Each structure stands twice: as structure tokens, then as C-alpha cells.
Amino acid sequence: YRLPWLSFVLDAQVRFEPSRALFNTRFGDELDLTGGAIGRLWRHRSFVLNAYVECAGVVESDPHARAVELRGALRLWHPRAQVDLGAGGGLDDAVAAPRFRVFAAVRVPLRHL
């Protein structure tokens, strides 16, 4: 769903894999679910600042493999480049849930290099 200043995202993915062990946890087939929202916070001339928040989770047969994570980010957009800064963390103690993560990305269209 999309408004002029706010968009919502829903995603579902299925992964089929043979059963495998990691840290006393069994992994195999899984269902990944993600939902989030992105909205414009500020706009000035050719600069736009967006904020993004999402929650992602995994449905597995083993309870210790059911990771849930919450992430958020800011994106400063300009026609010549975009910069993303964000952070996230696990909401449970599943093996694949991070305690904390930070990330950054810079995008420059090839025509501006």
C-alpha cells in the first residue's frame, strides 16, 4: 500500500533445504515473514530524508531456530547519491537472531562516477 509520503511492505518467502545442525539447533525448510513501513521525514530542494522500520521473523520446526529481528534505518537521498544508516537487533534468543547490528550503505549511480 502506498501514500504520497508513506509505504507499507509485506514479504513472505519459503526456503527448502535439507535438515542441518548448528549449535544444537536443527535447521531445515523455513518460512520467512517480513513487514515494514517507509516514510518521508523531510524534503528540501533535491534532498529527501526517509525512515524505514521492519520486523522480520522465521518459522522453523525447531523453536531455537525461530529468529525475530527488528531493524530501522534512515536514508538521505539525492539524485547523485544515497546514504543509508541503520541498526537492528534480535527480539528473542534464537540462534540466528543477532544481539545487535549496525549497517551503512552508499549508492552512487554509474552515470555519476
C-alpha positions in Angstrom: 0.0 0.0 0.0 1.4 3.4 -0.8 0.5 7.0 0.1 2.4 10.1 -1.2 4.6 10.1 2.0 4.2 6.5 3.4 4.6 3.0 2.0 4.0 -0.4 3.7 5.9 -3.6 2.8 4.9 -7.2 3.4 7.1 -10.1 2.2 6.9 -13.9 2.5 9.5 -16.3 1.3 9.8 -20.1 1.5 13.2 -21.9 1.6 13.5 -25.6 1.1 16.8 -27.1 2.5 17.9 -30.4 3.9 17.9 -30.6 7.6 21.3 -29.5 9.2 22.6 -28.8 12.7 24.2 -25.7 14.1 24.8 -25.1 17.8 22.5 -27.9 18.9 19.7 -26.5 16.7 18.1 -28.1 13.7 17.6 -26.0 10.6 15.6 -27.1 7.5 12.7 -25.8 5.5 11.6 -22.4 6.6 9.1 -19.6 6.1 10.5 -16.1 6.3 8.0 -13.3 7.0 8.8 -9.5 6.9 6.6 -6.4 7.4 7.7 -2.8 7.5 7.0 0.8 6.6 8.9 3.6 5.0 8.1 7.2 5.2 9.4 10.6 4.2 10.5 12.7 7.2 11.9 15.7 5.4 12.4 17.2 2.0 14.5 20.3 1.0 15.2 21.1 -2.7 16.8 17.9 -4.1 17.4 16.2 -0.7 14.9 13.8 0.9 15.2 12.0 4.3 13.3 8.8 4.6 12.9 6.5 7.7 12.4 2.7 7.5 11.3 0.2 10.1 10.8 -3.5 9.7 10.3 -6.7 11.7 11.4 -10.0 10.2 10.8 -13.5 11.5 11.4 -17.1 10.6 9.1 -20.0 11.1 11.0 -23.3 11.6 10.3 -26.6 13.1 12.8 -26.1 15.9 11.8 -23.4 18.4 15.5 -22.4 18.8 15.7 -21.5 15.1 12.7 -19.1 15.1 14.6 -15.8 14.9 12.8 -12.4 15.1 14.6 -9.2 14.4 13.6 -5.5 14.4 15.5 -3.1 12.2 15.4 0.6 11.4 17.2 2.9 9.1 17.5 6.4 7.7 18.1 7.2 4.1 19.4 10.5 2.8 18.5 10.7 -0.9 19.9 13.0 -3.5 19.8 12.4 -7.3 23.6 11.9 -7.3 23.9 9.6 -4.3 22.0 7.9 -1.4 23.3 7.1 2.1 21.7 4.6 4.4 22.4 4.3 8.2 20.6 1.8 10.3 20.6 -0.6 13.2 18.7 -3.6 14.4 18.6 -6.4 16.9 17.1 -9.7 17.8 13.9 -9.8 19.8 14.5 -13.4 21.0 17.3 -15.8 21.8 17.2 -17.8 18.7 20.5 -18.9 17.1 20.1 -16.8 14.0 18.9 -13.6 15.9 21.6 -11.0 16.3 22.1 -9.3 19.6 22.7 -6.0 17.7 23.8 -4.9 14.3 24.6 -1.6 12.6 24.8 -1.1 8.9 25.7 1.6 6.4 25.4 1.8 2.6 26.3 4.4 0.0 24.9 4.2 -3.5 26.1 6.2 -6.5 24.5 5.8 -9.9 27.1 4.7 -12.5 26.4 7.8 -14.6 27.8 10.0 -11.8 31.1 8.1 -11.3 
